[in-house]
């Protein structure tokens, strides 16, 4: 999954920063096999807001915006990904890049931006060519320098770190960039060949790469990164060309300029207010951010430097952050927003019908899950892991949250596939996740043998579905003898990596294409491996998944990984999340999309009604 936690940090796929699609954390987050790696009243904004009410579209989403770089572990959230998608700096598929996805998750190439082609199959070699005259939103040219930096940031080419297998911390050498996804695929490439006109870049892979066509070599602007590192763009590019490839067997002192660049990329884009430094806003897409108020809204306007085919007809898009679905419906009914992207529930659907709203429904490439932190002392004993999982009332959770919206929904029994996938039945048979469909309190008590372990559960206290899931799990687990500590927090996403908890409830949402979520989530120290899962056999399978070009072989690899997660007590999938958009008839062009970009996937095509 580069995947995005969607409280729902875009299952078999995900968003790998640049080399594919990573799963994101979302307000509902879910996964699907074959999808890439695995995202309140009138507006109050900071910064200068452009456009008038007649030229403005306003929407509401569940989660707040936190960073202009959604490709890091701490910022891998759906709303951050949406903004990155619209502004062209997500590091994955999006507007202002080489490709994006259609409603059926097929690839759409944007030749108004540039082209890419496979020039050799053996070795796999891909050439990217930018159109002449492209500019970043600050007027600076987009060139191969930018593609080179994106490659450097995503490939781990300069890393020479040896990581502690227990903590994931570097015990020698340097790991420069902290990715929400992984370096899989690009980590096998040699230094790129740059065209004489500085508009093309060619990369050669040492081995096949299953998701090569999802590698989008446009992310953050190199001239901004160079400035933050204290050097000119020319000197920064020269440095990238001169530095040797990192070798963990012979680590050297970190290069201070590259380290400064990486440190800024890792954390410098995280914000709690509208930035005074406007270089954080620079993007390549048809929208650019012009205002932001934390926990309230973010405003995007047309990028005057954008010359591609995806420019919107309207001037301003305001994205408001409204966590409560009922409040979203009220805002829609009152005309405070034109469209909403709430968490579906029976009450929400009833309210939308009463408001005469237009609804757009479908399956979401997202799923809710309970993960056990494998490094937690309380779960060091496999019997305690099994006992806790035996207490989880998955059918009860499904019936209370999803069945009222989708009566045919079923408990999800795979960490990688959803019921619509042809591989799902075989995966369930191989893993045996269906053994946990109903609680087995007596079985859990027998495993505990009188012990009363304490389990701290992290979840989003601002998400009603997460709260309901937590309460159901707590009540059931306590009946078996567990002591449950409420570790829920509105800052849940920042606590996933390094927070003090033993289990977590959240969701993954997939972009809908690729396989980058496998290394992101299931490989040891993967960028989205928040529960510290580690299995050497799974690591081997994950690596094989990135080079396998045979569909049957790839499916078998995923089924094996799924089975290992069940055997290891990884956690439990809960349910696939339904998706819902709605509008009040004041805009045209809204169309359902079940991937991680959600409602904004075709925002460039919207128009105001009338």
N, C-alpha and C positions, 0 to 999 in steps of 0.2 A: 504494500500500500504506500507510493509516496504520496503516502497517504497523508492526509491532513487530519489532525484530530479535529473533528468537528464537534466541538462541544455540540460541535455539531453543535502536529503538530502533527490530497488529491491524492479474494484480496490478493490478489496476487500481484497487483501492480502498485505503483505508487509514484510519487513525484520526486525524482532524484535530482533536485535542484536543476541541473542542466541536462543530465543524461537520462531523461525520461520523466516520469511523473511520480511525485512523491505523495503518499497519503497525508492528509492534513487532519488535525483535530477539529471536530465540529460540534455543533450543538446536538447532532445526532450521530455522526460518523459511522460509515459502513464500508464493506469491501466487496469486491467481486473478482472472480478469477479472470485473469487476462486483463485486468485493469491495471494501469500503471501506478508506480509509487509516487504508499500509502503513507477542515477545515472545515425621542419619546414624547415630546409635545412639539410645539413649533421649534424649528431649529435654532440653536444657539451656537455660533461658530467663532473661531478665532482665525485671523487672517482675512484677506480681502475677498469677499464673495462676489463672483461675477454673475451676470445674467439677471433678468427680471423674472417674475413669477410666471410669465407667459412663455418663457423659454427654459424652464426648469422642470426636471423630473425628479421626484423624491421617492425613495423606497425605504423600507424598514427590513433589517435583518436581525438575527438573534444575538450574535456576539459582537463585542466591541473591537475596534481596531487598536493594535498595540505597536506595530512596527512597519517601516517601509521596506523591510527585508524579511519576507516570510519564509526564507529558505534556511533559517537557522533552527536548531531544536527548540529554543524557547519561544520562537515567534511563528512556528509552523501551525497557524490557525486559519480557519476558513475565510474569515473576513479580511485578514492580511493578504491572503492569496487572491481574493477578489480584486482588491485594490491593485495588487501587483499585476494581475491579469489585464486590467484596464489601462494601466499606465505603461505596460511593456517591460517591467523589471522583475517579473516573478522568477526568472531563471528557469522557467519551464514553458509549457505551451501557453500562448496568450497573444493578445493584440500587440502589434509593434514588434513582431518576431517572425520566424520562418514558417510557423505552423500553429494551428489550433484544431479543436475537435468540433465535429458536427453533432447533431442530436443523436445520431446512431453510433457515436464515438469513432466514426471514421475520420481520417486525417484530412484536413483542409490546408493546402499549401497557400501561403500568401506571397504571390509573386510580385505584388506591389512593393514588397520589402526586399526580397531577394530570392535566390534559388539554392537548392542543394541537390547533389546527385552522387550516387555511388559510382565511382570511376573504376573501381576494381573490387572483385569479390574475394580474391585470394592474392595478397592479404586484403582484408576489408579496408577500403580507402574511400573517404567521403570528402567532397569538396563543397564548401559553402561560399556563395558569392553574393555580396551586398549590392543593391542598386546604387548607382552613383547619385549623390546629392541628398542622401538621408541625413537628418539632423536629430540630435537630442533636443529635448524641450528647452534647453538653455541656448540653443543655436549652434552648439559645437557639432562637428561632423561625426557620424557613426562610421567607423572604419574597422579594418581587421584588428586594430589595436584592442578594440572592445571584445571582439571574439577571442583574441588571444588571452585576455584576462579572464573571460568566462571559462575558457578551457583550463587555465591554470588553477582557478578557484575550485573547479568541479572535479578535477582529475587526481588531486593529491600528488602531482608530479614532483613537487619539491619536498614533500614530507620525508623525514628520516627517523620518525619516532618509533620506539618500541613501547608498547602500551602494557601496563600492568593488567594481567588477565582478570584480576579481582575487581579493581577499581576503574579500569579504563583510562587511568591517568598515565601520561608519558613518564616513563622511568629513565629514558634517555632520548636525545634527539628532539625534534619539533614536529608537531602536527599543526599546520598553519590555520586552515579554515575549518570551522565547525559546521558541519552540514546536517540538516534535518534528514536528508536521504543518505546516500552513500556515494562512493567514487566508482562503483561497479561499472564496468564498460570502459569508461574513459581512463581508468587506471592502467589499462593495457596499451594505451596509445603512446607513440613516440612524440617528440617535440614537433609541432605543426609546421607545415610549409606555408609561408605567407607570400601572396602574389605581389608582383612588382608594383601594381597600382594601389596596394594596401587596401583592396576591397575583397580579396578572397583569402580563404584559409583552408588548408587541406589536412585532414588527420588520418593517420594509418593505425589500424588496430592490430595488435599482435595475435589476437584470436577472434573468432566470430563474436558478435554481440547482438543478442536477440532484439534489443530496442534501439538499434542505431538510428532508425528513422524518427525517433522521438527526441533526439539530441538537438536542443535549440541553443545555439551558441551566442545568445544575447541575454545579458543580465544587467549588472550594474555598470554604469559608464566608467571606463578606464581613467578618463581625465579627472573625475571626481575622486576615485580611489587613490590616484597618484598624488593629488593635492593633499589628501588626508595623511599620506605617507611622508609628506614633506619634500617631494621631488616633482620635477616636471613630467609631463606625459612621455616625452621623448626619453628621459632618463629611466623612467619606470619600465617602458617597453624594452629598452636596452638591457635593463637588469634581468627581465624575464628571459631574454634571449641568451644572456651570459651565464646565469646560474645553472649549475649542473643538476641533474636529476638526483633527488634524495636517495640515500641508501641507509636503511636502518642498521645494517651491519657495520657501517662506518659513519656514524652521525657526526655532524659538524655544528659549530655554533650557529644559532639562528641568525639569518640575515636580518638586520634591524629594519631595513626598508620594507621588505616583504612582510615581516612580522607586524610592523605598524599598519600596513595595508590590510592584513588579515584581521588584526584586532578591531579595526574600524568596521570592516565588513561584518564581523561576528556580532558586534554589539552597538555600533555607532548609529544604526538606523532605528533602534528601539526608542520610542517616544512616549511621553505622558502629556504633551501639549504640542501645539503647532510650533514647529522648529524655527528658530531665528535663522538658522543656516539653511538657505534655500537650495543648496546643492543636494540635500537629502531628497528633494522632490523631483530631481531630474529623471526623466524617463523617455522611452522611445515610442510609446503608444499614442492612441488618439485622445486620451484623457491625461490631465495633469492635476495634481492635488493643489488646491488653493486655500483651503481652510480645514481646520480640525479642532474639535473639542473632545477631550478624553471622556469616554463613557457616554457621549451624546451623539456626535455625528461627524462625518467627514464629507467635504465638498470637492468635487472634481469638475473641471471645466475643459472645454475643447483645447487641445494642444495646438497653438498656432503654427508650430514648426512641423507638425505631422502632415505628410504629403501622400500617405497611402490610401487604399481603397476603403478603409474602415472608419472614416470620420463620421461622427453622429450628426444628425440634422439639428439637434437642440444644443444649447450652449452649456448647460449646467446639470450635473447629476449629484444629488445629495443622498448619502447613505446614512440613515439613522439607526442607532443601536437600541433596540427595544427587546429585552429578553423575554418579557411576558407575552405569550401569543394573544391573549385577550386584549392587551393594550395595543398590540399591532392592529387587530381588527378594528378597535375603536378609532385609531389614527386613520385607518383606511376609510372608515365610514364617515368621519368628520372632514375628509378631504385634506388632512394634514400630510398624507403621502398618497402617491398614485398606485403603488403596488407594495406587497409585503411578501416575506419569505419566512413564515412562522414554522414552529414545530407542529406537525399535524396532531390533532386529537379530535374526538367526537364533538367536544364542546366547541372547538375552533371551527369545525366544518358547519355545525349548526348556526354559529354566530355569523359566519360568512354567508350562509343561505339567507338568514334573516336580514342581512344587510344588502341583499341582491348583488353580491360581489361575483365577479367572474373567477372561477377557480381552475387551476391547472395542476392535475394530480398525476403521480406516477411512482414507480419504484426508484429509490435512491441507491446509488452505489455506496452505501454507508451501512455500518452496523454498530450496535452498542455491545460492549463487552466488559467483563470483569477480569482484570489481570492481577495475578499474584506476583509480588516483588520477590524474585528468586533470591536476592541477596539479603532478604529480611531474616532475622534470626528466628522469628516465630515459624517461618516456613522452611527452615533448614531440614526438618524431619518430613520425608515424603508422606508419612501417615497423617500428619497435621494438614498438609496441603489437600490430600484426598478427602479428609474429614470435612474440611471447610467447604470444598466444592460440592460435597454431598448435601450440604444444607441449603444451597442456593435454589430458591423457588422460581425457576425460569419460566415455567408455564404460567404461574401466577403473575409474574411481571409482564409477560406477553399479553395475558388476558386483560390486565388493567390499563396498559399503555397503548398497545397496538391493535388488538382485536376489535375494539370499538371503531377503529378507522378502517381496518382491513380484516374482515371476518375470516378470510381464508389464510391469514398469516400463521406461520408455525414457528416454534422455537428453532433458532438457528444452531446447526450442529457442525459448523466448520469455521475455522479461523481464516479460510482463504476463499471458499466458494459460497455462493448463495443458491437457494433452491432452483432458480432458473438456469443455472449452469448445468450442462450435461454431465459434468464430472461430479456433481454434488452427491448423488446416491453412492457412488463408489467411494468417495471420500469419507462419508459417514460410516459406511460399512468397514472401511479400513481403520478409522480412528476410534469408533465406539463412543463418540461424544453424546449419542442419544441415551447412553446409560445414565446421564445426569438430567434427563428431562424433568423428573419429579424429585423432590427432596427425599433423602433417606436418613432421617434423623437418628433412628436406632443404629444404623450402620455407622454414622458419624460418631455416636457416643461410644460404640465398641472400639473404634480406632483411637479415640482419645483416652480411653481407659481411665476415666476420672480426671484427666487433666483439664484445665480451664484456660487455654491460651488467649492472650489479648491480641486483637487484630485492629489496626488503625486503617480506616477506609477513607480514601481521598475521592472527592467528587465535586461537581459544581453546585454550590448551594443556591445559585440563581437559576438553575434549570429544574423545572418541576418534574420532568421525567427522571432526571438523575436523583432527585430527592426521593421520589417514589421507589425507585429501584433500591436505593440505600436502605430505606425503612423496611422494605420487604426482606432484604437480605439480613439486616440486623435482627429482626424479630425471629427469623427462622434459625439463624446461627446461634443466637443466645439460647434457644430451646435445646440445643445440643451441648451447651456448656461453654461456648466461646464467650469472651468478654469483648464487646465491640465498642471501639472508640470512634466517635464522630470526628474525622479529620477533614470534613468538607470545608471548602473555601471558595469564595468568588474568584480567588487568584489561582485556582486549581491548575491552570495550564503551565504557569511558571513553576509550580511545585512538582510537576511530573518528573522532571529531571533533577534529582538531588533532594527532593522534599522528604520529610519524615513521615512515612506511611508504609503500610504493609500490603495493601491492595488498593486498586483504583477502578473507578467506573467512569468510562467515557466512550467516545465513539471515534471511528475512523471513517473518512470519506475518500473515495478514490477518484482520480481524474477520469478514469474510463479507458485508459490505454496503457499498455506496457507492463513490465514486470519488476520495476524498480522497488516496489514495496517489499519484496522478499528480503533483500539485504538491508533495507531500511529498518524493518521491524524484527525479523527473526535471526539475523546474523549477530554474533557476539559483537557488542559495542556498536551496533547499527545506530544511525542518527535518530531513529524513532523507537529504539529498543529501551523504553523507559523502565521496564520491569527487570532489567539486567538478566534476560534470558540468555543461556549459553549452552550449546550442545555441539560438540565437534562434528558429529554426523550431520547435523542440520547445516552447519557452516559449509561443509563440503557440498551438500545438495544445493544450497543457495548459490554457491559459486557455479555449479553446473547449470543452474537455471539461467544464468546470464549469458551463457555461450551456446545453449542448445537451440537449434533452429528447427528441430522436429517437434511438431505440435503434440503428438502422442507421448513422446519422451518428456516433454515439458509438463504435460498434465500429470504424468506419473510422479515426477519430481515433487510437484506441489502436493499431491496426495500423500506422499511419504512425509513431507514436512508437516502437514496437518496432523498426521498420526503421531509423530514425535511430540508435538505440542500437547496432545492429550495425555500421552504416556508420561510426560515430564511434569504434569500438573501446572501447565503454563497459566491456565485460567479457564474461563468459559465464555464463548460467544453467547449473546443473549437473543438478539433479534435483528433482522434487517429493517432499516428505517424507511418508512414511506416518505415521499416528498410532496410538497405543496407550495404553490405560488398562488397569489390572488391579486386582482386589480379591481378598481372601481369604475372602469369604463373610460377613464380619462387619458389612457395611453393605448397605443397600438403596437403590435409586434412582439408582445410577450409570448414566449413559447417554452414548454417544459423541457428541462434538462436535468438528468439525474447525477451528473458528475460534480466535482468539488467546486467548480466556479458557480454552481447554483444559478440563481436568478439572473446574474449579470452576464451570463455566457454570451448573450447576443445584445447587450445593452447598446451597442453601436447601431443597431437596426431599429431601435424604438423611435416612435414619434408621438407627439401629443395629439390626442384625438381632437378633431374639429379644427 
